[in-house]
């Protein structure tokens, strides 16, 4: 594996809040509800409601060194080898975070009379889950697009498998996340690795194909990183 090039530095602990916010804004901005929101303040509240979930994803991906934040701090991407033991460190960090936050909240709920805190937390959690599901569903290909892609689809080949995921760009900023993903393909992911990605939107699916990815089943695509001999 080659060394990380400038612009492909793994995110650090202090980058976690920023990366979680970018993910929240990007995913809610492309959601069905998000596309109907025209107020910037409402859009930020919408993103804030799902930020706790993306915070857990960011912690899980940052601890093993899989999450990358571009130098402009407006785009993120996750590049992770499949079935790596390093992922266990991310899982442990998430559990530790949940315990750290959950224990004080549990104690506070027992001190609060009338179950006001429990009811409020339940209503807030339900609302957040609904917004989160809407944010994660994404957009499906239209019928004519599925028909056009059908002859192009291929089975994902065997080989060393990497996942390129959580590609997210802060709305109304330059496409730094796409440049970051290209940098990861060229400098961080090893040659001949099979990189899989799942496009959250039809626009992102088309962008992946422009970068050389091959469509597979559903929203999946794959890319085989060329060897150094073929790129020189």
C-alpha positions in Angstrom: 0.0 0.0 0.0 1.3 3.4 -0.8 1.5 6.2 1.7 -1.3 8.7 2.0 -0.9 11.7 -0.2 -1.7 15.2 0.9 -5.5 15.6 1.1 -6.0 11.9 2.1 -5.1 12.2 5.8 -7.3 10.0 8.0 -9.6 12.1 10.2 -8.7 12.7 13.9 -10.8 12.8 17.0 -11.2 16.5 16.8 -12.6 16.1 13.3 -15.5 13.9 14.4 -18.1 16.6 15.1 -17.3 18.3 11.7 -17.5 15.1 9.8 -20.8 14.1 11.5 -22.3 17.4 10.6 -21.2 17.1 6.9 -22.8 13.6 6.7 -26.0 14.9 8.4 -26.3 17.9 6.0 -25.5 15.9 2.9 -27.9 13.0 3.5 -30.8 15.1 4.7 -30.3 17.6 1.8 -30.9 14.8 -0.7 -33.8 13.2 1.2 -37.5 13.5 0.2 -38.2 15.8 3.1 -35.0 17.8 2.6 -35.9 18.6 -1.0 -39.1 20.3 0.2 -37.3 22.5 2.7 -36.3 25.9 1.3 -35.2 27.6 4.5 -31.6 27.2 5.5 -32.5 27.3 9.2 -35.1 24.5 8.8 -32.6 22.5 6.8 -30.0 22.8 9.6 -32.6 21.7 12.2 -33.5 18.8 9.9 -29.8 17.8 9.8 -29.4 18.3 13.6 -32.2 15.8 14.3 -30.2 12.9 12.7 -26.7 14.1 13.7 -26.5 11.7 16.7 -26.8 8.7 14.4 -24.1 10.0 12.0 -22.0 10.8 15.0 -21.9 7.1 15.9 -20.9 6.3 12.3 -18.2 8.9 12.4 -16.8 7.5 15.6 -16.9 4.0 14.3 -15.0 5.0 11.1 -12.6 7.4 12.6 -11.1 5.2 15.4 -9.7 2.6 12.9 -8.5 5.3 10.6 -11.1 4.7 7.8 -12.7 8.1 7.6 -11.1 10.9 5.6 -11.9 14.7 5.7 -10.7 16.8 2.8 -8.4 19.8 3.5 -11.3 22.3 2.9 -13.3 20.4 5.6 -16.4 20.3 3.4 -16.2 16.7 2.1 -15.8 13.3 3.7 -15.4 9.7 2.5 -14.8 6.3 4.2 -12.4 3.8 2.6 -12.3 0.6 4.6 -11.0 -2.9 3.9 -13.6 -5.6 4.2 -13.6 -7.8 7.3 -10.7 -6.0 9.0 -9.9 -6.6 12.7 -9.3 -2.8 13.0 -13.1 -2.3 12.7 -13.4 -3.9 16.2 -11.7 -0.8 17.6 -14.5 1.4 16.1 -17.2 -0.9 17.6 -15.6 -0.7 21.0 -15.4 3.1 20.8 -19.1 3.4 19.9 -20.1 1.2 22.8 -18.0 3.2 25.2 -19.6 6.4 23.9 -23.1 5.1 24.3 -22.3 4.0 27.8 -20.8 7.4 28.7 -23.9 9.2 27.4 -26.5 6.7 28.4 -25.7 6.1 32.0 -26.1 9.8 33.0 -29.3 10.0 31.0 -30.6 6.9 32.7 -29.9 8.3 36.2 -31.5 11.6 35.3 -34.7 9.9 34.1 -35.0 8.2 37.5 -34.7 11.5 39.3 -37.3 13.2 37.1 -40.9 12.6 38.5 -43.9 12.0 36.2 -41.9 10.3 33.4 -41.7 13.6 31.6 -38.1 12.9 30.5 -39.0 9.4 29.2 -42.0 10.6 27.2 -40.0 13.5 25.8 -37.1 11.3 24.9 -39.4 8.7 23.3 -41.2 11.3 21.1 -37.9 12.9 20.1 -36.3 9.5 19.3 -39.3 8.5 17.1 -39.1 11.7 15.2 -35.4 11.4 14.7 -35.8 7.8 13.5 -38.4 8.8 10.9 -36.2 11.6 9.6 -33.2 9.2 9.6 -35.0 6.6 7.5 -36.1 9.2 5.0 -32.5 10.4 4.8 -31.0 6.9 4.3 -33.6 5.7 1.7 -32.2 7.9 -1.1 -33.5 8.0 -4.7 -34.2 5.0 -7.0 -33.4 4.8 -10.7 -36.3 5.5 -13.0 -37.6 2.7 -15.1 -35.8 3.9 -18.3 -32.5 4.3 -16.3 -32.8 0.7 -15.0 -33.4 -0.5 -18.5 -30.4 1.4 -19.8 -28.1 0.1 -17.0 -29.2 -3.6 -17.3 -26.7 -4.6 -20.1 -23.9 -2.7 -18.3 -24.2 -4.5 -15.0 -21.6 -7.0 -14.0 -21.0 -9.4 -11.2 -18.6 -8.1 -8.6 -15.3 -10.1 -9.1 -13.5 -11.8 -6.3 -10.3 -10.4 -4.8 -9.2 -8.1 -1.9 -12.4 -6.2 -1.1 -12.5 -2.5 0.0 -15.6 -0.4 0.6 -15.8 3.2 -0.5 -18.8 4.7 1.3 -20.3 7.7 3.1 -19.2 10.0 0.3 -20.7 13.3 1.5 -20.4 16.9 0.5 -21.6 19.9 2.5 -24.4 21.6 0.5 -23.5 24.6 -1.6 -19.7 24.0 -1.5 -17.2 22.8 -4.1 -17.1 19.1 -4.9 -14.3 18.3 -2.6 -15.7 14.8 -1.6 -15.4 13.6 -5.2 -11.7 14.7 -5.4 -11.1 13.1 -2.1 -12.5 9.8 -3.3 -10.3 9.9 -6.4 -7.3 10.5 -4.2 -8.1 7.5 -2.0 -8.4 5.3 -5.1 -5.0 6.5 -6.4 -3.0 6.6 -3.1 -4.6 4.8 -0.2 -6.4 1.7 -1.5 -3.9 -0.9 -2.7 -3.5 -1.9 -6.4 -5.8 -4.6 -7.8 -8.2 -4.3 -4.9 -11.9 -4.5 -5.7 -13.6 -1.4 -4.5 -17.3 -1.5 -4.0 -19.6 1.5 -3.5 -23.4 2.0 -3.0 -24.8 5.1 -4.6 -27.2 6.9 -2.4 -28.7 8.9 -5.2 -29.1 8.5 -9.0 -26.8 11.5 -9.4 -24.1 9.9 -7.4 -24.5 6.6 -9.3 -23.9 8.5 -12.6 -20.9 10.2 -11.1 -19.3 6.9 -10.0 -19.7 5.6 -13.5 -18.0 8.7 -14.9 -15.0 7.9 -12.6 -14.8 4.4 -14.0 -17.0 2.3 -11.7 -19.0 -0.6 -13.2 -22.6 -1.0 -12.2 -23.5 -4.2 -10.3 -26.8 -5.2 -8.7 -29.1 -2.5 -7.5 -27.2 0.6 -6.4 -23.9 -1.2 -6.1 -20.9 -0.4 -8.3 -17.4 -1.7 -8.3 -13.9 -0.6 -9.4 -10.7 -2.5 -9.7 -7.7 -0.4 -8.7 -5.2 -0.6 -11.5 -1.7 -1.8 -10.8 1.2 0.7 -10.8 2.5 -0.9 -14.0 -0.7 0.0 -15.9 -0.8 3.6 -14.6 2.7 4.5 -15.6 
